[in-house]
Amino acid sequence: MSSSRCAVGATFPSSYTLLAAVIKHGAVILSCLALSQNTLAQDVQQTSLKGSVEALALPSLEVTGRSIPGQISSPSENSGSYKIKRSSTATGLSIDVKDTPQVVSTVTHEVLQDFTATSINDALQLAPGVNVEKLETDRTAYTARGFDIINVQVDGVGVPDAYSLITGDVDTAIYDRIEILKGANGLTSGTGNPSATINLVRKRPTYDTQTAFGVTAGSWGKGRLDLDVSGSLNEEQTIRGRFVAAKERAESYLDRYAKDRLVGYGVLEADVTEQDTVTLGFSQERSNADSPMWGALPLSFTDGSSTHYDVSTSTASDWSYWNTRKNTAFVEWQHNFENDWRLLATAEHTKTVESSNLFYVYGTPDKATGEGLFAYPSAYGSENKKSQFALRLSGPYSMAGREHELIIGAGYTSGKLDEFSGYAAELGMAVPDLSIWDGRFDVQDFYSSTDGGAVKENQTSVYGATRINLSDDLNIIAGVNHTAVRTNGMSYGASKERDDSDLSPYLGAIYSLNDEWNTYASYTAIFNPQNRLDENKKRLDPIAGKAYEVGVKGSLFDDQLLATAAVFYAEQANVAERAGTIDGQAVYAGVDTISKGVEFELSGKPTQRINLSAGLTLLEIEDEAGKAARTFVPKRTLRLSGVYQIPGMESLKVGGSVRWQSDTENARGTYKQDAYTLLDLMASYEFNEEIRLIAKVNNITNQRYVSSLHSSQGFYGAPRNGTLTLSWNF
């Protein structure tokens, strides 16, 4: 299907430029109307929709348990829902998702449990509008709205990663949910990027004692154990604790590949006074991979035709390994003032250590012989230390007879990255035909030559935002962020010096059409410092631009189902695009882009027996010449995940997930992949209130596909496989 057409066959019209203008100016106009307290929208009359919804309304869901004073928003565990009520990811203010002037998607605890999504990759594959780009077995990039997601936060704290790569396979055991804020988030993250912000929300202690234990078995020798214990540690319930641990080991459909993953997490909360809560936490994540891929398979032969290896084919040697260990310690202090104001201070230190011996294969093979590939064996080690401090003060205030909300905050991050690489003398030696290669390749010395780097980076951000209730139906959110980034050091012969700063405004408006439906518009400035180097080995200037979004949100069936429809438009200057290789190092050029599209999402319960999360994204990206850009990103995607409780068999649930994407093409135009669909099915049975069995089959149609076309190399996704999980909850 042509990239100029929608999934339903309707043309992505030539008038799309006009639509983009409507988005752009509509966002500004609606925000300005809000500022002037324009009341035109009051002429909108109530329709029969409200009455019809009320007629279909279901009883509201009652969640047992009490909220914890130190927690910004309620946890999603025990809610039984695929949606959340409130989120603070966009502005730092905990507000209703329906009242947030951007699209907010959530992978709740219930979704993680139903679909046994034990890694961040598994979870984000279920998130509407997010693409999981598995570049290699142990490095992944995420994209949304056509661009790499560089903002990954934990509990709303974190700085962007300019490389946008996740190393290892991050486990979900310690997280309650994953929130995804679509579009630019320059207000609280420090830099704006028109893709999305991922916020990993940790599990926190509970008042009541609860214990969960799980055991999983699956294809390719997969085995997993989970333990989660939480509760109060004294009779007054003023001290609470939680401990989470998970251990997983599995081989793979890929030749020689296996992975061992371990995660442990402990957290204590103490109400030291009636107004003060202190939280201390520590986590360790270990990921040990045998024969991981560094790079991937060549996708084309010398004659230009596409390669067609067996799905299990790997470029990893039999001696390769990649081990990662990440330690994180954090402390929080929250003070609740008597006037409903709250002060939250957070400090966090993370140390990530990597060690590896890796085998990269480069070149273009001959179609007849498979020859033409060469070896790049090397050793790599790194130590990445990062300290983060954040301070937020928020609360209500009165003005003009109405109550409003204000938040002011500041953040400081200091990081140091030390890297070391060794290169074997066998670099450039021929590699046999991959279709018959068994992974053997002798290396005498990994350190015949060496290189490395040491880089320090500091980022300081100060921001403020207010939510002004102009009327019962109309409110605005206005804010501004000032961020300064300073980097110094050398990395692999290239200077990393930079000193960038910018002021990023944010403006949003929300108008309530009736009790169920809101319409909104938002504007955000884009400021995104980059680490990519140009052909002169100089760092590219920061990306600058603007993002606009207009949409409507509906809370249906007695607030059980959230519906969202949004139109977005973004202009960016100086976006890094790969321009080739010099001296074995990738170089980039800055290009201007325009991205535009629409998103539709549903999450929650349309009936008491159905839980679903669904999303459709239609996207178009053009460069400064008006040509299609970032062709490796699918321009149309559909995500649908849901479960159904069988009538008359209340203990049985069946469900599945569908992931469809349109055709894609790598940047060089040497490999094209047709649209494809992945279908997973699941069923769960509750023997009683404590014991549950979940069976899941992934890729049930055994679809063959390449995981990512982000570069000129790629590898095949997993064929049909399954897991069986037995869990006890006490």
C-alpha positions in Angstrom: 0.0 0.0 0.0 1.4 3.4 -0.9 2.5 5.6 1.9 0.2 8.3 0.5 -2.9 6.4 1.4 -4.7 5.6 4.6 -5.2 2.0 5.9 -8.9 2.2 4.8 -8.0 3.2 1.3 -8.9 6.8 1.5 -6.3 9.1 0.2 -4.0 11.0 2.6 -5.2 14.1 0.7 -3.2 16.7 -1.1 -5.1 19.1 1.1 -3.2 17.5 4.1 -1.1 20.7 4.0 -4.3 22.6 4.7 -5.1 20.2 7.5 -1.7 20.8 9.0 -2.3 24.5 8.9 -5.7 24.0 10.6 -3.9 22.0 13.3 -1.2 24.6 13.8 -3.4 27.6 13.8 -6.3 25.9 15.6 -4.0 25.1 18.6 -3.0 28.7 18.8 -6.5 30.1 18.3 -8.1 27.8 20.9 -5.4 28.6 23.4 -5.8 32.3 22.8 -9.6 32.0 23.1 -8.9 30.4 26.5 -6.7 33.2 27.5 -9.4 35.8 26.6 -12.1 33.6 28.2 -13.9 33.4 24.9 -17.3 31.9 25.5 -18.2 30.9 21.9 -18.1 27.2 22.9 -20.9 27.9 25.4 -23.2 27.9 22.3 -22.6 24.2 21.9 -25.8 22.5 22.9 -26.1 19.3 24.8 -26.8 16.4 22.5 -28.6 13.2 23.2 -25.2 11.5 23.5 -25.1 12.2 27.2 -28.4 10.6 27.8 -27.6 7.5 25.7 -24.4 7.0 27.6 -26.1 7.4 30.9 -28.6 4.7 29.8 -25.8 2.3 29.1 -23.7 3.3 32.2 -22.4 0.5 34.3 -21.8 0.6 38.0 -18.5 2.3 38.8 -15.5 0.2 39.7 -14.7 0.2 43.4 -11.0 -0.2 44.2 -10.3 -1.5 47.6 -7.4 -0.3 49.8 -6.1 3.2 50.7 -3.9 5.6 48.8 -0.4 6.1 50.2 0.5 9.6 51.3 3.8 9.6 49.4 2.3 8.6 46.1 1.4 11.1 43.5 -1.3 9.0 41.9 -3.1 5.7 42.7 -1.4 2.5 41.6 -3.1 0.6 38.8 -2.7 -2.8 40.5 -5.9 -4.2 41.9 -7.9 -1.8 39.7 -8.7 -4.5 37.2 -8.7 -1.9 34.4 -6.7 -1.1 31.3 -7.0 2.6 32.0 -5.9 5.0 34.7 -7.8 7.9 36.1 -5.0 10.5 36.7 -1.5 11.2 35.5 1.2 13.7 36.2 3.5 12.9 33.3 2.6 15.9 31.2 2.8 18.8 33.6 3.8 17.4 37.0 0.3 18.2 38.2 -1.8 15.1 39.0 -4.8 15.7 36.8 -7.5 13.6 35.1 -6.2 12.0 31.9 -9.3 13.4 30.2 -8.2 16.9 31.2 -4.7 16.6 29.9 -4.2 18.4 26.5 -2.2 15.6 25.0 -2.7 11.9 24.3 -1.8 9.7 27.3 -1.5 6.0 26.8 -1.0 3.5 29.6 0.1 -0.1 30.0 -1.5 -0.9 33.3 -0.6 -3.6 35.8 -3.7 -5.6 34.6 -2.3 -5.5 31.0 1.1 -6.6 32.2 -0.5 -9.5 34.0 -3.0 -10.6 31.4 -0.3 -10.7 28.6 2.6 -11.8 30.8 4.6 -8.8 29.5 7.8 -9.3 31.6 10.0 -6.9 29.7 9.6 -3.3 28.7 9.8 -4.4 25.0 6.9 -6.8 25.6 4.9 -4.1 27.3 5.5 -1.3 24.8 4.5 -3.6 21.9 1.1 -3.5 23.4 1.0 0.3 23.7 -1.0 2.2 21.0 1.2 4.3 18.7 4.6 3.0 20.0 6.9 1.0 17.7 9.6 -1.3 19.3 12.6 -1.2 17.0 14.8 -4.2 17.9 18.0 -3.2 16.2 19.9 -6.0 17.8 19.2 -8.7 20.3 20.3 -6.5 23.2 19.7 -2.9 21.9 16.3 -1.4 21.2 15.0 1.9 20.1 11.4 3.1 20.5 9.6 5.4 18.2 6.3 7.3 18.3 4.8 9.7 15.8 7.7 8.9 13.5 10.6 9.9 15.8 12.9 8.2 18.3 11.7 8.3 22.0 14.6 9.9 23.9 12.7 10.7 27.1 12.4 7.7 29.4 11.6 8.7 33.0 11.2 6.7 36.2 8.5 8.1 38.5 8.5 11.3 36.5 12.3 11.9 36.9 14.9 11.5 34.2 16.8 13.3 31.5 16.7 12.5 27.8 19.1 10.0 26.3 20.3 11.5 23.0 21.2 8.0 21.7 17.7 6.7 22.3 18.9 3.2 22.8 18.0 0.8 25.6 20.7 -1.8 26.4 19.7 -5.2 27.8 16.2 -6.3 28.4 14.6 -4.2 31.1 12.3 -6.2 33.4 8.8 -5.0 34.3 8.7 -6.8 37.7 9.3 -3.6 39.7 6.9 -1.4 37.8 3.2 -0.8 38.5 2.5 0.6 35.0 4.0 2.4 32.1 2.6 5.8 31.0 3.3 7.2 27.5 2.7 10.9 26.9 2.5 11.5 23.1 4.0 14.5 21.6 6.6 17.0 22.9 7.2 17.2 26.6 9.5 20.2 27.1 7.8 21.3 30.3 9.0 18.7 32.8 11.5 16.7 30.8 13.8 19.6 30.0 13.8 19.0 26.2 11.0 18.7 23.8 10.8 15.9 21.3 7.6 15.3 19.2 7.6 11.5 19.7 6.6 10.7 23.3 7.8 10.4 26.9 7.8 7.0 28.6 7.3 7.2 32.3 8.0 3.9 34.2 6.0 4.1 37.5 7.5 1.9 40.3 5.6 -0.3 42.6 5.2 1.2 46.1 4.4 -0.4 49.5 0.9 -1.1 50.5 -0.9 -0.7 53.8 -2.3 -4.3 53.7 0.0 -7.3 53.5 0.0 -9.0 50.1 2.3 -11.7 48.6 2.5 -12.8 45.0 4.5 -15.7 43.6 4.7 -16.8 40.0 6.4 -19.5 37.9 6.6 -19.4 34.1 7.7 -22.0 31.6 7.9 -21.4 27.9 9.4 -22.1 24.5 13.2 -22.6 24.1 13.7 -23.6 27.7 12.3 -20.4 29.2 12.0 -20.5 32.9 11.0 -17.6 35.3 10.3 -17.1 39.0 8.6 -14.0 40.4 8.2 -12.9 44.1 6.4 -9.7 45.3 5.9 -9.1 49.0 4.4 -5.9 50.4 2.7 -4.5 53.5 3.0 -2.5 56.8 5.9 -3.2 59.1 4.3 -1.9 62.3 0.8 -1.9 63.9 0.3 1.8 63.3 1.0 1.2 59.5 3.2 4.2 59.4 6.1 2.2 58.1 5.6 0.1 55.0 7.9 -2.0 52.8 7.9 -3.9 49.6 10.3 -6.4 48.1 10.3 -7.6 44.5 12.5 -10.2 42.8 12.5 -11.9 39.4 14.8 -14.4 37.8 14.6 -15.5 34.2 16.6 -17.7 32.0 15.9 -18.7 28.3 17.6 -19.8 25.2 16.3 -18.6 21.9 15.1 -19.3 18.4 18.3 -17.5 17.3 21.4 -19.8 16.9 23.6 -19.8 20.0 21.7 -17.0 21.8 20.7 -17.2 25.4 19.9 -14.7 28.2 19.9 -14.7 32.0 18.1 -11.9 33.7 17.8 -11.0 37.4 16.1 -8.1 39.1 15.7 -7.2 42.8 14.0 -4.2 44.3 13.3 -3.0 47.8 11.5 0.1 49.0 10.6 1.5 52.5 8.1 4.3 53.2 7.8 6.0 56.6 5.3 8.6 57.7 7.7 10.4 60.0 5.1 13.0 60.9 1.5 13.5 59.9 2.7 15.8 57.1 6.0 14.1 56.1 6.7 10.9 54.3 10.2 9.6 53.5 10.9 6.9 50.9 14.1 4.9 50.5 14.6 2.5 47.6 17.2 0.4 45.9 17.1 -1.8 42.8 19.6 -4.0 40.9 19.1 -5.3 37.4 21.4 -7.8 35.8 21.3 -9.0 32.2 23.8 -11.6 31.0 23.6 -12.5 27.3 25.5 -15.3 25.5 26.2 -14.9 21.8 24.3 -11.6 21.4 24.1 -10.0 18.0 26.1 -6.8 17.5 24.7 -5.4 14.3 22.5 -7.9 12.5 22.1 -9.7 9.2 22.8 -8.1 5.8 19.5 -7.4 4.1 20.6 -7.4 0.5 23.0 -9.2 -1.9 25.5 -7.6 -4.2 23.0 -7.8 -7.1 20.5 -5.7 -5.1 18.1 -8.5 -4.4 16.9 -9.2 -0.8 18.6 -11.8 1.4 16.4 -14.6 2.7 18.1 -16.3 5.6 16.6 -18.8 8.0 14.8 -17.1 10.8 17.3 -18.6 13.3 20.3 -17.2 11.5 22.6 -15.1 13.7 25.8 -13.1 13.2 27.0 -13.7 16.8 30.1 -15.8 17.4 30.0 -18.7 19.9 32.3 -16.7 22.3 30.4 -13.4 22.3 28.8 -12.1 25.5 27.2 -8.9 26.7 26.7 -8.4 30.5 25.0 -5.4 32.0 24.5 -4.5 35.7 22.5 -1.5 36.8 22.2 -0.3 40.4 19.8 2.5 41.4 19.3 4.1 44.8 16.8 6.8 45.5 15.3 8.8 48.3 12.2 10.9 48.4 10.8 13.3 50.9 7.2 14.7 50.7 5.8 17.3 52.9 2.1 18.1 52.8 1.2 21.6 54.0 -2.1 22.3 55.7 -3.3 24.4 52.8 -3.1 21.4 50.4 0.3 22.4 49.0 2.9 19.7 48.6 6.7 19.7 48.4 8.4 16.7 46.8 12.2 16.3 46.8 13.9 13.4 45.0 17.5 12.3 44.8 18.6 9.3 42.7 21.9 7.8 41.8 22.4 5.2 39.1 25.5 3.2 38.1 25.4 1.1 35.0 28.4 -1.2 34.1 28.7 -3.1 30.9 31.3 -5.6 29.7 31.3 -7.5 26.5 33.2 -9.4 23.8 31.3 -8.8 20.5 31.4 -9.8 16.9 30.1 -7.5 14.2 29.7 -8.6 10.6 29.9 -6.1 7.8 29.8 -6.2 4.0 27.4 -7.3 1.3 27.3 -11.1 0.5 27.3 -12.6 -3.0 24.0 -14.3 -3.8 25.6 -17.5 -5.2 28.3 -18.1 -2.6 27.3 -16.1 0.4 30.8 -14.7 0.5 31.7 -11.0 0.9 31.3 -10.6 4.6 34.0 -9.5 7.1 34.7 -9.7 10.8 34.9 -6.9 13.3 35.6 -8.6 16.7 36.1 -6.3 19.6 35.8 -5.9 23.4 33.8 -3.2 25.0 33.4 -1.9 28.6 31.7 1.1 30.1 30.8 2.7 33.4 28.0 5.2 33.4 27.2 7.1 36.6 24.3 9.5 36.9 23.0 11.5 39.8 19.7 13.3 39.6 18.0 15.8 41.9 14.5 17.1 41.5 12.3 19.5 43.5 8.6 20.2 43.0 6.2 22.5 44.9 2.6 22.3 43.9 -0.8 23.3 45.2 -4.0 25.3 44.8 -4.4 29.1 44.8 -7.4 31.4 44.5 -7.8 34.2 41.9 -10.9 36.0 40.6 -13.1 33.9 42.8 -11.9 30.6 41.4 -9.4 28.0 42.6 -6.4 27.2 40.3 -3.3 25.0 40.5 0.4 25.9 40.3 3.6 23.9 40.1 7.2 25.1 40.2 10.1 22.8 39.9 13.8 22.5 39.4 16.1 19.6 38.4 19.8 19.0 38.2 21.6 16.0 36.6 25.2 15.2 36.6 26.6 12.2 34.6 29.9 10.7 33.7 30.5 8.0 31.1 33.8 6.2 30.7 34.2 3.8 27.7 36.9 1.5 26.6 37.1 -0.6 23.4 39.7 -3.1 22.2 40.0 -4.3 18.6 41.3 -7.7 17.6 44.0 -8.1 15.0 41.6 -10.4 13.0 39.5 -7.3 12.1 38.7 -7.5 8.4 39.1 -11.2 8.0 36.5 -13.1 5.9 33.4 -14.6 7.5 31.9 -17.7 6.0 28.4 -17.9 4.4 26.0 -17.1 7.3 23.6 -19.7 6.2 26.1 -22.5 7.1 28.3 -20.8 9.7 28.4 -22.3 13.1 29.6 -19.3 15.0 33.3 -20.4 15.3 35.9 -17.6 14.7 39.3 -17.6 16.4 40.5 -14.5 18.0 44.0 -14.3 19.6 44.0 -10.9 21.2 41.1 -8.4 21.6 43.4 -5.5 22.4 45.8 -5.2 19.4 44.5 -1.7 19.3 42.3 0.3 21.7 40.2 3.4 21.9 37.6 4.9 24.3 36.3 8.0 25.8 35.4 10.0 28.9 32.5 12.4 28.9 30.9 14.5 31.6 27.5 16.1 31.2 25.4 18.4 33.4 21.8 19.5 32.8 19.9 22.1 34.8 16.2 22.7 34.4 13.8 25.2 36.0 10.1 25.2 35.1 6.7 26.4 36.2 3.2 25.8 35.1 -0.3 26.8 36.2 -3.7 25.4 35.5 -6.2 28.2 35.4 -9.9 27.5 35.6 -11.4 30.3 33.6 -14.9 28.9 33.9 -16.7 25.7 34.9 -16.1 24.4 31.4 -12.8 26.1 30.3 -9.3 25.9 31.7 -5.8 26.5 30.4 -2.4 25.1 31.3 0.4 27.5 30.7 4.0 27.0 31.5 7.7 27.5 30.6 10.9 25.5 31.1 14.5 26.7 30.9 17.1 24.0 30.3 20.8 24.3 30.1 23.0 21.4 29.0 26.8 21.4 29.2 29.0 18.5 28.0 32.8 18.1 27.9 35.2 15.3 27.1 36.4 13.2 24.2 34.9 10.0 22.8 36.6 7.8 20.2 38.6 10.7 18.9 35.7 13.2 18.7 35.1 16.1 20.9 31.9 16.1 22.9 32.0 19.8 23.9 28.8 21.6 24.0 27.0 24.3 25.9 23.3 24.7 24.9 20.4 26.3 26.6 16.9 27.4 25.6 13.5 28.5 26.9 10.6 26.3 26.0 7.0 27.5 26.5 3.9 25.3 26.8 0.3 26.2 26.3 -2.8 24.1 26.5 -6.5 24.6 26.6 -9.3 22.2 27.6 -13.0 22.9 27.0 -15.7 20.6 28.5 -18.5 20.1 26.0 -20.5 18.0 28.5 -20.0 15.6 31.3 -18.5 13.0 29.0 -16.6 14.9 26.3 -13.7 17.4 26.3 -12.0 19.1 23.5 -8.4 20.4 23.7 -5.5 22.0 22.0 -1.8 22.4 22.9 1.4 24.0 21.7 4.9 23.0 22.8 8.3 24.3 21.8 10.9 21.7 20.7 14.5 21.9 22.0 16.6 18.8 21.7 20.4 18.7 22.1 22.0 16.0 20.0 25.1 13.7 20.3 25.3 12.9 16.6 28.4 14.0 14.7 28.7 15.5 11.2 31.3 14.7 8.6 33.7 17.0 10.3 33.2 15.0 13.6 31.5 18.0 15.1 28.3 17.7 17.2 25.1 18.6 15.4 23.4 21.7 16.7 20.2 21.1 18.8 17.0 20.3 17.1 14.6 23.3 17.2 10.9 23.4 16.3 7.3 23.5 17.4 4.6 21.0 18.0 0.8 21.4 17.9 -2.0 19.0 18.9 -5.8 19.3 18.7 -8.1 16.6 20.0 -11.2 15.3 21.8 -11.5 13.0 24.8 -14.5 11.2 26.1 -15.1 9.4 29.4 -17.8 6.8 28.7 -19.8 4.1 30.5 -19.6 5.8 33.9 -15.9 6.6 33.4 -15.0 3.0 32.6 -13.8 3.7 29.0 -11.6 6.5 27.8 -11.8 7.5 24.1 -9.3 9.8 22.4 -9.0 11.3 18.9 -6.1 13.7 18.1 -4.6 15.5 15.2 -0.9 16.5 15.5 1.6 18.5 13.6 5.3 19.2 14.2 8.0 21.2 12.5 11.7 20.4 13.3 15.0 21.8 12.0 18.3 20.0 12.0 17.1 16.4 12.7 20.0 14.0 12.5 19.9 11.7 9.5 22.6 9.2 8.7 24.8 10.5 5.9 27.4 7.7 5.7 30.5 6.3 7.4 33.9 7.9 7.8 36.8 6.0 9.3 34.4 3.3 10.5 32.2 5.9 12.4 28.7 6.8 11.4 28.2 10.5 10.4 25.0 12.5 10.2 23.6 15.5 8.5 20.9 17.8 9.9 17.6 17.9 7.9 14.4 19.8 8.3 11.2 17.7 8.7 7.4 18.2 8.9 5.4 15.4 10.6 1.6 15.3 10.8 -1.0 12.7 11.5 -4.0 11.5 13.5 -4.4 9.1 16.4 -7.4 7.3 17.8 -7.4 5.4 21.1 -9.7 3.4 23.4 -8.8 2.1 26.8 -10.8 0.6 29.6 -14.1 -1.4 29.9 -16.9 -0.9 27.4 -18.7 -3.6 29.4 -18.0 -5.4 32.6 -16.8 -8.5 30.7 -14.4 -6.7 28.3 -11.2 -5.0 29.0 -9.4 -3.4 26.0 -6.6 -1.1 24.8 -6.7 -0.1 21.2 -5.1 2.5 19.0 -4.8 3.5 15.3 -2.1 5.9 14.1 -1.9 7.5 10.6 1.3 9.4 10.0 3.2 11.3 7.3 6.7 12.7 7.5 8.4 14.9 4.9 11.9 16.3 4.6 12.7 19.9 3.4 12.3 18.8 -0.2 8.9 17.4 0.4 10.0 13.8 0.0 9.0 11.0 2.4 11.4 10.8 5.3 12.2 8.2 7.9 10.8 5.4 5.7 11.8 2.7 8.2 9.0 3.9 10.5 5.6 2.5 9.6 3.2 5.3 8.6 0.1 3.4 9.7 -0.1 1.2 12.8 -2.9 -0.6 14.6 -2.7 -2.0 18.2 -5.5 -3.9 19.8 -5.3 -5.9 23.0 -8.2 -7.2 25.0 -9.7 -9.9 27.1 -13.3 -11.2 27.5 -14.7 -12.9 30.6 -16.8 -15.9 29.5 -20.5 -15.8 30.7 -21.3 -18.7 32.9 -17.6 -19.4 33.4 -16.6 -16.4 35.5 -13.2 -17.8 36.2 -12.2 -18.0 32.5 -10.9 -15.2 30.4 -9.8 -15.3 26.8 -8.2 -12.6 24.7 -5.5 -11.6 22.4 -3.5 -8.8 20.9 -3.2 -7.7 17.3 -0.2 -5.6 16.0 -0.5 -4.5 12.4 1.8 -2.1 10.6 2.1 -0.8 7.1 5.0 -1.4 4.7 8.4 0.0 5.5 11.8 0.6 3.7 15.3 1.1 5.1 17.0 4.5 4.6 19.2 3.3 1.8 16.2 1.9 -0.1 17.8 -1.5 -0.4 15.2 -3.5 1.5 11.4 -3.2 1.6 9.0 -5.0 3.9 5.4 -5.4 3.2 2.7 -4.7 5.7 2.2 -7.5 8.2 0.1 -8.6 11.2 1.2 -10.3 14.4 -1.5 -12.1 16.4 -1.1 -13.3 20.0 -3.7 -15.3 21.9 -4.1 -15.9 25.7 -6.4 -17.6 28.1 -6.5 -17.5 31.9 -8.3 -19.5 34.5 -8.7 -18.6 38.2 -9.0 -21.7 40.3 -9.9 -19.5 43.3 -9.1 -16.0 44.5 -5.5 -16.9 45.0 -4.4 -19.2 42.1 -4.4 -18.3 38.4 -3.1 -20.0 35.3 -2.3 -18.0 32.2 -1.5 -19.6 28.8 -0.2 -17.4 25.9 0.7 -18.1 22.3 2.7 -15.5 20.5 2.8 -15.0 16.7 0.2 -17.7 16.3 0.3 -17.4 12.5 4.1 -17.8 12.5 4.5 -14.6 10.6 8.0 -14.0 9.1 9.2 -10.4 9.5 12.3 -8.3 10.1 12.3 -6.7 13.6 13.5 -3.3 12.4 14.6 -1.5 9.2 16.3 1.3 11.2 19.6 0.5 9.3 20.9 -1.5 6.4 21.0 -4.6 8.7 18.2 -6.4 10.5 17.2 -9.8 12.0 14.0 -11.8 12.0 11.4 -11.6 14.8 10.5 -14.6 16.9 8.4 -17.4 15.3 5.4 -19.0 17.0 6.1 -19.6 20.7 4.3 -19.9 24.0 4.4 -19.5 27.8 2.5 -21.0 30.7 2.3 -19.0 34.0 1.0 -20.2 37.3 0.6 -17.4 40.0 -0.4 -17.4 43.7 -1.7 -14.2 45.3 -2.1 -14.2 49.1 
